Amino acid sequence: MSTDGLFHQGQRVWVHGPDGAQREAIYVGGGENATFFGGPPLAYIVFPDTREGFEIELDRITPRD
C-alpha cells in the first residue's frame, strides 16, 4: 500500500462540503499538477455509494475513524 503524505491509497475519508455536510469517500491518490501550476493541493477520491471519482482540494478531506 503506498502513501501520499497524510493519506494512503484505499483509506476511508470524509469529504466536507461547503455547507458543512460530510460524505463518505475512499482516498485514491494525490493530484499531480495542482501545486505545480500554483493551485491548492488536490486529492482523488471515490464515493463508494455511486462509484464516481472526483478530484477535490486536499483540505476538504479528513480521515474517518
PyMOL Python script that loads the backbone (N, CA, C, O; Angstrom):
from pymol import cmd

cmd.read_pdbstr("""\
ATOM      1  N   MET A   1       0.851  -1.174   0.000  1.00  0.00           N
ATOM      2  CA  MET A   1       0.000   0.000   0.000  1.00  0.00           C
ATOM      3  C   MET A   1       0.894   1.233   0.000  1.00  0.00           C
ATOM      4  O   MET A   1       1.769   1.351   0.857  1.00  0.00           O
ATOM      5  N   SER A   2       0.702   2.129  -0.914  1.00  0.00           N
ATOM      6  CA  SER A   2       1.542   3.317  -0.970  1.00  0.00           C
ATOM      7  C   SER A   2       0.933   4.452  -0.159  1.00  0.00           C
ATOM      8  O   SER A   2      -0.264   4.458   0.128  1.00  0.00           O
ATOM      9  N   THR A   3       1.764   5.399   0.200  1.00  0.00           N
ATOM     10  CA  THR A   3       1.288   6.557   0.957  1.00  0.00           C
ATOM     11  C   THR A   3       1.518   7.827   0.156  1.00  0.00           C
ATOM     12  O   THR A   3       2.470   7.916  -0.620  1.00  0.00           O
ATOM     13  N   ASP A   4       0.657   8.793   0.342  1.00  0.00           N
ATOM     14  CA  ASP A   4       0.769  10.096  -0.309  1.00  0.00           C
ATOM     15  C   ASP A   4       0.701  11.175   0.768  1.00  0.00           C
ATOM     16  O   ASP A   4      -0.234  11.975   0.774  1.00  0.00           O
ATOM     17  N   GLY A   5       1.667  11.213   1.674  1.00  0.00           N
ATOM     18  CA  GLY A   5       1.655  12.222   2.715  1.00  0.00           C
ATOM     19  C   GLY A   5       0.705  11.893   3.838  1.00  0.00           C
ATOM     20  O   GLY A   5       0.967  10.988   4.630  1.00  0.00           O
ATOM     21  N   LEU A   6      -0.402  12.620   3.919  1.00  0.00           N
ATOM     22  CA  LEU A   6      -1.346  12.474   5.017  1.00  0.00           C
ATOM     23  C   LEU A   6      -2.236  11.249   4.911  1.00  0.00           C
ATOM     24  O   LEU A   6      -2.709  10.747   5.931  1.00  0.00           O
ATOM     25  N   PHE A   7      -2.472  10.762   3.719  1.00  0.00           N
ATOM     26  CA  PHE A   7      -3.415   9.671   3.487  1.00  0.00           C
ATOM     27  C   PHE A   7      -2.739   8.557   2.701  1.00  0.00           C
ATOM     28  O   PHE A   7      -1.724   8.783   2.041  1.00  0.00           O
ATOM     29  N   HIS A   8      -3.302   7.351   2.771  1.00  0.00           N
ATOM     30  CA  HIS A   8      -2.788   6.247   1.966  1.00  0.00           C
ATOM     31  C   HIS A   8      -3.900   5.746   1.055  1.00  0.00           C
ATOM     32  O   HIS A   8      -5.083   5.913   1.354  1.00  0.00           O
ATOM     33  N   GLN A   9      -3.517   5.137  -0.047  1.00  0.00           N
ATOM     34  CA  GLN A   9      -4.496   4.645  -1.010  1.00  0.00           C
ATOM     35  C   GLN A   9      -5.423   3.639  -0.343  1.00  0.00           C
ATOM     36  O   GLN A   9      -4.985   2.743   0.378  1.00  0.00           O
ATOM     37  N   GLY A  10      -6.705   3.809  -0.599  1.00  0.00           N
ATOM     38  CA  GLY A  10      -7.712   2.931  -0.014  1.00  0.00           C
ATOM     39  C   GLY A  10      -8.222   3.370   1.345  1.00  0.00           C
ATOM     40  O   GLY A  10      -9.123   2.741   1.901  1.00  0.00           O
ATOM     41  N   GLN A  11      -7.660   4.441   1.887  1.00  0.00           N
ATOM     42  CA  GLN A  11      -8.082   4.915   3.202  1.00  0.00           C
ATOM     43  C   GLN A  11      -9.482   5.507   3.126  1.00  0.00           C
ATOM     44  O   GLN A  11      -9.831   6.211   2.178  1.00  0.00           O
ATOM     45  N   ARG A  12     -10.271   5.206   4.147  1.00  0.00           N
ATOM     46  CA  ARG A  12     -11.625   5.770   4.242  1.00  0.00           C
ATOM     47  C   ARG A  12     -11.523   7.197   4.770  1.00  0.00           C
ATOM     48  O   ARG A  12     -10.870   7.440   5.785  1.00  0.00           O
ATOM     49  N   VAL A  13     -12.169   8.144   4.082  1.00  0.00           N
ATOM     50  CA  VAL A  13     -12.099   9.562   4.453  1.00  0.00           C
ATOM     51  C   VAL A  13     -13.495  10.182   4.439  1.00  0.00           C
ATOM     52  O   VAL A  13     -14.440   9.620   3.886  1.00  0.00           O
ATOM     53  N   TRP A  14     -13.595  11.343   5.057  1.00  0.00           N
ATOM     54  CA  TRP A  14     -14.777  12.193   4.958  1.00  0.00           C
ATOM     55  C   TRP A  14     -14.467  13.313   3.984  1.00  0.00           C
ATOM     56  O   TRP A  14     -13.380  13.891   4.025  1.00  0.00           O
ATOM     57  N   VAL A  15     -15.407  13.624   3.111  1.00  0.00           N
ATOM     58  CA  VAL A  15     -15.319  14.797   2.239  1.00  0.00           C
ATOM     59  C   VAL A  15     -16.262  15.837   2.834  1.00  0.00           C
ATOM     60  O   VAL A  15     -17.442  15.562   3.051  1.00  0.00           O
ATOM     61  N   HIS A  16     -15.739  17.024   3.095  1.00  0.00           N
ATOM     62  CA  HIS A  16     -16.520  18.096   3.713  1.00  0.00           C
ATOM     63  C   HIS A  16     -17.007  19.060   2.641  1.00  0.00           C
ATOM     64  O   HIS A  16     -16.211  19.612   1.882  1.00  0.00           O
ATOM     65  N   GLY A  17     -18.303  19.254   2.588  1.00  0.00           N
ATOM     66  CA  GLY A  17     -18.911  20.153   1.619  1.00  0.00           C
ATOM     67  C   GLY A  17     -18.925  21.581   2.117  1.00  0.00           C
ATOM     68  O   GLY A  17     -18.680  21.825   3.298  1.00  0.00           O
ATOM     69  N   PRO A  18     -19.209  22.535   1.235  1.00  0.00           N
ATOM     70  CA  PRO A  18     -19.244  23.946   1.612  1.00  0.00           C
ATOM     71  C   PRO A  18     -20.342  24.261   2.624  1.00  0.00           C
ATOM     72  O   PRO A  18     -20.252  25.257   3.342  1.00  0.00           O
ATOM     73  N   ASP A  19     -21.379  23.422   2.690  1.00  0.00           N
ATOM     74  CA  ASP A  19     -22.475  23.643   3.636  1.00  0.00           C
ATOM     75  C   ASP A  19     -22.235  22.951   4.977  1.00  0.00           C
ATOM     76  O   ASP A  19     -23.105  22.970   5.847  1.00  0.00           O
ATOM     77  N   GLY A  20     -21.052  22.335   5.149  1.00  0.00           N
ATOM     78  CA  GLY A  20     -20.729  21.649   6.392  1.00  0.00           C
ATOM     79  C   GLY A  20     -21.095  20.175   6.405  1.00  0.00           C
ATOM     80  O   GLY A  20     -20.772  19.464   7.357  1.00  0.00           O
ATOM     81  N   ALA A  21     -21.765  19.710   5.358  1.00  0.00           N
ATOM     82  CA  ALA A  21     -22.138  18.286   5.286  1.00  0.00           C
ATOM     83  C   ALA A  21     -20.891  17.436   5.041  1.00  0.00           C
ATOM     84  O   ALA A  21     -19.921  17.892   4.436  1.00  0.00           O
ATOM     85  N   GLN A  22     -20.935  16.199   5.520  1.00  0.00           N
ATOM     86  CA  GLN A  22     -19.853  15.239   5.306  1.00  0.00           C
ATOM     87  C   GLN A  22     -20.367  14.089   4.460  1.00  0.00           C
ATOM     88  O   GLN A  22     -21.527  13.691   4.568  1.00  0.00           O
ATOM     89  N   ARG A  23     -19.489  13.558   3.616  1.00  0.00           N
ATOM     90  CA  ARG A  23     -19.857  12.412   2.789  1.00  0.00           C
ATOM     91  C   ARG A  23     -18.702  11.414   2.801  1.00  0.00           C
ATOM     92  O   ARG A  23     -17.537  11.794   2.686  1.00  0.00           O
ATOM     93  N   GLU A  24     -19.039  10.140   2.942  1.00  0.00           N
ATOM     94  CA  GLU A  24     -18.022   9.097   2.970  1.00  0.00           C
ATOM     95  C   GLU A  24     -17.370   8.946   1.602  1.00  0.00           C
ATOM     96  O   GLU A  24     -18.033   9.038   0.569  1.00  0.00           O
ATOM     97  N   ALA A  25     -16.057   8.713   1.611  1.00  0.00           N
ATOM     98  CA  ALA A  25     -15.324   8.501   0.367  1.00  0.00           C
ATOM     99  C   ALA A  25     -14.104   7.630   0.648  1.00  0.00           C
ATOM    100  O   ALA A  25     -13.773   7.345   1.799  1.00  0.00           O
ATOM    101  N   ILE A  26     -13.453   7.220  -0.420  1.00  0.00           N
ATOM    102  CA  ILE A  26     -12.218   6.451  -0.358  1.00  0.00           C
ATOM    103  C   ILE A  26     -11.127   7.270  -1.051  1.00  0.00           C
ATOM    104  O   ILE A  26     -11.308   7.745  -2.172  1.00  0.00           O
ATOM    105  N   TYR A  27      -9.999   7.426  -0.367  1.00  0.00           N
ATOM    106  CA  TYR A  27      -8.862   8.151  -0.933  1.00  0.00           C
ATOM    107  C   TYR A  27      -8.174   7.278  -1.975  1.00  0.00           C
ATOM    108  O   TYR A  27      -7.857   6.119  -1.711  1.00  0.00           O
ATOM    109  N   VAL A  28      -7.944   7.842  -3.161  1.00  0.00           N
ATOM    110  CA  VAL A  28      -7.308   7.100  -4.240  1.00  0.00           C
ATOM    111  C   VAL A  28      -5.864   7.542  -4.438  1.00  0.00           C
ATOM    112  O   VAL A  28      -4.992   6.711  -4.691  1.00  0.00           O
ATOM    113  N   GLY A  29      -5.606   8.835  -4.325  1.00  0.00           N
ATOM    114  CA  GLY A  29      -4.245   9.338  -4.509  1.00  0.00           C
ATOM    115  C   GLY A  29      -4.213  10.850  -4.570  1.00  0.00           C
ATOM    116  O   GLY A  29      -5.251  11.511  -4.575  1.00  0.00           O
ATOM    117  N   GLY A  30      -3.016  11.380  -4.616  1.00  0.00           N
ATOM    118  CA  GLY A  30      -2.841  12.825  -4.669  1.00  0.00           C
ATOM    119  C   GLY A  30      -2.901  13.343  -6.086  1.00  0.00           C
ATOM    120  O   GLY A  30      -2.467  12.672  -7.022  1.00  0.00           O
ATOM    121  N   GLY A  31      -3.445  14.549  -6.244  1.00  0.00           N
ATOM    122  CA  GLY A  31      -3.466  15.211  -7.539  1.00  0.00           C
ATOM    123  C   GLY A  31      -2.051  15.615  -7.915  1.00  0.00           C
ATOM    124  O   GLY A  31      -1.262  15.979  -7.043  1.00  0.00           O
ATOM    125  N   GLU A  32      -1.722  15.557  -9.181  1.00  0.00           N
ATOM    126  CA  GLU A  32      -0.335  15.743  -9.589  1.00  0.00           C
ATOM    127  C   GLU A  32       0.029  17.151 -10.043  1.00  0.00           C
ATOM    128  O   GLU A  32       1.137  17.603  -9.752  1.00  0.00           O
ATOM    129  N   ASN A  33      -0.838  17.854 -10.733  1.00  0.00           N
ATOM    130  CA  ASN A  33      -0.446  19.110 -11.362  1.00  0.00           C
ATOM    131  C   ASN A  33      -0.872  20.359 -10.611  1.00  0.00           C
ATOM    132  O   ASN A  33      -0.453  21.452 -10.991  1.00  0.00           O
ATOM    133  N   ALA A  34      -1.662  20.256  -9.591  1.00  0.00           N
ATOM    134  CA  ALA A  34      -2.237  21.441  -8.955  1.00  0.00           C
ATOM    135  C   ALA A  34      -1.179  22.385  -8.402  1.00  0.00           C
ATOM    136  O   ALA A  34      -1.173  23.565  -8.754  1.00  0.00           O
ATOM    137  N   THR A  35      -0.285  21.899  -7.548  1.00  0.00           N
ATOM    138  CA  THR A  35       0.690  22.786  -6.927  1.00  0.00           C
ATOM    139  C   THR A  35       1.720  23.267  -7.930  1.00  0.00           C
ATOM    140  O   THR A  35       2.259  24.364  -7.780  1.00  0.00           O
ATOM    141  N   PHE A  36       2.006  22.466  -8.954  1.00  0.00           N
ATOM    142  CA  PHE A  36       2.944  22.874  -9.994  1.00  0.00           C
ATOM    143  C   PHE A  36       2.446  24.122 -10.712  1.00  0.00           C
ATOM    144  O   PHE A  36       3.234  24.997 -11.072  1.00  0.00           O
ATOM    145  N   PHE A  37       1.137  24.198 -10.918  1.00  0.00           N
ATOM    146  CA  PHE A  37       0.546  25.343 -11.604  1.00  0.00           C
ATOM    147  C   PHE A  37       0.067  26.426 -10.647  1.00  0.00           C
ATOM    148  O   PHE A  37      -0.615  27.359 -11.072  1.00  0.00           O
ATOM    149  N   GLY A  38       0.410  26.324  -9.360  1.00  0.00           N
ATOM    150  CA  GLY A  38       0.080  27.355  -8.400  1.00  0.00           C
ATOM    151  C   GLY A  38      -1.250  27.180  -7.704  1.00  0.00           C
ATOM    152  O   GLY A  38      -1.666  28.067  -6.959  1.00  0.00           O
ATOM    153  N   GLY A  39      -1.928  26.076  -7.917  1.00  0.00           N
ATOM    154  CA  GLY A  39      -3.219  25.823  -7.270  1.00  0.00           C
ATOM    155  C   GLY A  39      -3.046  25.102  -5.950  1.00  0.00           C
ATOM    156  O   GLY A  39      -1.928  24.762  -5.562  1.00  0.00           O
ATOM    157  N   PRO A  40      -4.156  24.867  -5.257  1.00  0.00           N
ATOM    158  CA  PRO A  40      -4.096  24.152  -3.976  1.00  0.00           C
ATOM    159  C   PRO A  40      -3.811  22.667  -4.210  1.00  0.00           C
ATOM    160  O   PRO A  40      -4.085  22.148  -5.292  1.00  0.00           O
ATOM    161  N   PRO A  41      -3.263  21.981  -3.204  1.00  0.00           N
ATOM    162  CA  PRO A  41      -3.056  20.531  -3.340  1.00  0.00           C
ATOM    163  C   PRO A  41      -4.395  19.820  -3.545  1.00  0.00           C
ATOM    164  O   PRO A  41      -5.394  20.165  -2.914  1.00  0.00           O
ATOM    165  N   LEU A  42      -4.402  18.829  -4.430  1.00  0.00           N
ATOM    166  CA  LEU A  42      -5.617  18.106  -4.759  1.00  0.00           C
ATOM    167  C   LEU A  42      -5.494  16.637  -4.379  1.00  0.00           C
ATOM    168  O   LEU A  42      -4.394  16.110  -4.216  1.00  0.00           O
ATOM    169  N   ALA A  43      -6.641  15.992  -4.242  1.00  0.00           N
ATOM    170  CA  ALA A  43      -6.703  14.564  -3.966  1.00  0.00           C
ATOM    171  C   ALA A  43      -7.744  13.940  -4.883  1.00  0.00           C
ATOM    172  O   ALA A  43      -8.720  14.582  -5.268  1.00  0.00           O
ATOM    173  N   TYR A  44      -7.518  12.682  -5.223  1.00  0.00           N
ATOM    174  CA  TYR A  44      -8.501  11.906  -5.971  1.00  0.00           C
ATOM    175  C   TYR A  44      -9.245  11.029  -4.981  1.00  0.00           C
ATOM    176  O   TYR A  44      -8.634  10.334  -4.170  1.00  0.00           O
ATOM    177  N   ILE A  45     -10.562  11.066  -5.052  1.00  0.00           N
ATOM    178  CA  ILE A  45     -11.394  10.258  -4.154  1.00  0.00           C
ATOM    179  C   ILE A  45     -12.477   9.561  -4.984  1.00  0.00           C
ATOM    180  O   ILE A  45     -12.769   9.948  -6.115  1.00  0.00           O
ATOM    181  N   VAL A  46     -13.063   8.516  -4.379  1.00  0.00           N
ATOM    182  CA  VAL A  46     -14.185   7.807  -4.980  1.00  0.00           C
ATOM    183  C   VAL A  46     -15.275   7.696  -3.926  1.00  0.00           C
ATOM    184  O   VAL A  46     -15.009   7.327  -2.782  1.00  0.00           O
ATOM    185  N   PHE A  47     -16.497   8.014  -4.315  1.00  0.00           N
ATOM    186  CA  PHE A  47     -17.639   7.828  -3.424  1.00  0.00           C
ATOM    187  C   PHE A  47     -18.124   6.395  -3.573  1.00  0.00           C
ATOM    188  O   PHE A  47     -18.521   6.000  -4.669  1.00  0.00           O
ATOM    189  N   PRO A  48     -18.105   5.600  -2.500  1.00  0.00           N
ATOM    190  CA  PRO A  48     -18.483   4.190  -2.620  1.00  0.00           C
ATOM    191  C   PRO A  48     -19.947   3.965  -2.992  1.00  0.00           C
ATOM    192  O   PRO A  48     -20.274   2.957  -3.618  1.00  0.00           O
ATOM    193  N   ASP A  49     -20.833   4.890  -2.617  1.00  0.00           N
ATOM    194  CA  ASP A  49     -22.254   4.684  -2.910  1.00  0.00           C
ATOM    195  C   ASP A  49     -22.584   4.851  -4.393  1.00  0.00           C
ATOM    196  O   ASP A  49     -23.488   4.193  -4.906  1.00  0.00           O
ATOM    197  N   THR A  50     -21.854   5.727  -5.079  1.00  0.00           N
ATOM    198  CA  THR A  50     -22.115   5.952  -6.506  1.00  0.00           C
ATOM    199  C   THR A  50     -20.991   5.433  -7.404  1.00  0.00           C
ATOM    200  O   THR A  50     -21.159   5.322  -8.618  1.00  0.00           O
ATOM    201  N   ARG A  51     -19.844   5.117  -6.799  1.00  0.00           N
ATOM    202  CA  ARG A  51     -18.645   4.665  -7.516  1.00  0.00           C
ATOM    203  C   ARG A  51     -18.112   5.717  -8.481  1.00  0.00           C
ATOM    204  O   ARG A  51     -17.441   5.387  -9.459  1.00  0.00           O
ATOM    205  N   GLU A  52     -18.413   6.984  -8.204  1.00  0.00           N
ATOM    206  CA  GLU A  52     -17.919   8.088  -9.017  1.00  0.00           C
ATOM    207  C   GLU A  52     -16.656   8.639  -8.377  1.00  0.00           C
ATOM    208  O   GLU A  52     -16.562   8.753  -7.155  1.00  0.00           O
ATOM    209  N   GLY A  53     -15.687   8.979  -9.218  1.00  0.00           N
ATOM    210  CA  GLY A  53     -14.450   9.562  -8.749  1.00  0.00           C
ATOM    211  C   GLY A  53     -14.409  11.057  -9.001  1.00  0.00           C
ATOM    212  O   GLY A  53     -14.990  11.564  -9.960  1.00  0.00           O
ATOM    213  N   PHE A  54     -13.705  11.749  -8.113  1.00  0.00           N
ATOM    214  CA  PHE A  54     -13.580  13.202  -8.230  1.00  0.00           C
ATOM    215  C   PHE A  54     -12.201  13.639  -7.792  1.00  0.00           C
ATOM    216  O   PHE A  54     -11.525  12.945  -7.034  1.00  0.00           O
ATOM    217  N   GLU A  55     -11.795  14.790  -8.275  1.00  0.00           N
ATOM    218  CA  GLU A  55     -10.589  15.455  -7.825  1.00  0.00           C
ATOM    219  C   GLU A  55     -11.051  16.643  -6.977  1.00  0.00           C
ATOM    220  O   GLU A  55     -11.797  17.499  -7.452  1.00  0.00           O
ATOM    221  N   ILE A  56     -10.609  16.688  -5.735  1.00  0.00           N
ATOM    222  CA  ILE A  56     -11.036  17.752  -4.828  1.00  0.00           C
ATOM    223  C   ILE A  56      -9.832  18.329  -4.101  1.00  0.00           C
ATOM    224  O   ILE A  56      -8.748  17.746  -4.114  1.00  0.00           O
ATOM    225  N   GLU A  57     -10.031  19.483  -3.466  1.00  0.00           N
ATOM    226  CA  GLU A  57      -8.966  20.093  -2.688  1.00  0.00           C
ATOM    227  C   GLU A  57      -8.662  19.220  -1.473  1.00  0.00           C
ATOM    228  O   GLU A  57      -9.572  18.751  -0.789  1.00  0.00           O
ATOM    229  N   LEU A  58      -7.396  19.013  -1.217  1.00  0.00           N
ATOM    230  CA  LEU A  58      -6.950  18.141  -0.142  1.00  0.00           C
ATOM    231  C   LEU A  58      -7.468  18.596   1.220  1.00  0.00           C
ATOM    232  O   LEU A  58      -7.742  17.763   2.084  1.00  0.00           O
ATOM    233  N   ASP A  59      -7.605  19.894   1.419  1.00  0.00           N
ATOM    234  CA  ASP A  59      -8.074  20.368   2.728  1.00  0.00           C
ATOM    235  C   ASP A  59      -9.566  20.126   2.980  1.00  0.00           C
ATOM    236  O   ASP A  59     -10.076  20.462   4.048  1.00  0.00           O
ATOM    237  N   ARG A  60     -10.261  19.546   2.004  1.00  0.00           N
ATOM    238  CA  ARG A  60     -11.682  19.206   2.188  1.00  0.00           C
ATOM    239  C   ARG A  60     -11.886  17.785   2.685  1.00  0.00           C
ATOM    240  O   ARG A  60     -13.024  17.359   2.884  1.00  0.00           O
ATOM    241  N   ILE A  61     -10.792  17.036   2.891  1.00  0.00           N
ATOM    242  CA  ILE A  61     -10.952  15.659   3.372  1.00  0.00           C
ATOM    243  C   ILE A  61     -10.241  15.456   4.697  1.00  0.00           C
ATOM    244  O   ILE A  61      -9.202  16.060   4.965  1.00  0.00           O
ATOM    245  N   THR A  62     -10.829  14.581   5.532  1.00  0.00           N
ATOM    246  CA  THR A  62     -10.225  14.186   6.802  1.00  0.00           C
ATOM    247  C   THR A  62     -10.402  12.675   6.948  1.00  0.00           C
ATOM    248  O   THR A  62     -11.314  12.099   6.355  1.00  0.00           O
ATOM    249  N   PRO A  63      -9.541  12.033   7.730  1.00  0.00           N
ATOM    250  CA  PRO A  63      -9.663  10.589   7.923  1.00  0.00           C
ATOM    251  C   PRO A  63     -10.940  10.231   8.672  1.00  0.00           C
ATOM    252  O   PRO A  63     -11.397  10.976   9.538  1.00  0.00           O
ATOM    253  N   ARG A  64     -11.507   9.077   8.326  1.00  0.00           N
ATOM    254  CA  ARG A  64     -12.631   8.541   9.103  1.00  0.00           C
ATOM    255  C   ARG A  64     -12.050   7.598  10.133  1.00  0.00           C
ATOM    256  O   ARG A  64     -11.033   6.951   9.881  1.00  0.00           O
ATOM    257  N   ASP A  65     -12.676   7.514  11.274  1.00  0.00           N
ATOM    258  CA  ASP A  65     -12.222   6.591  12.325  1.00  0.00           C
ATOM    259  C   ASP A  65     -12.830   5.241  12.153  1.00  0.00           C
ATOM    260  O   ASP A  65     -12.562   4.337  12.945  1.00  0.00           O
TER     261      ASP A  65
END
""", "prot")
cmd.dss("prot")
cmd.show_as("cartoon", "prot")
cmd.util.cbc("prot")
cmd.orient("prot")
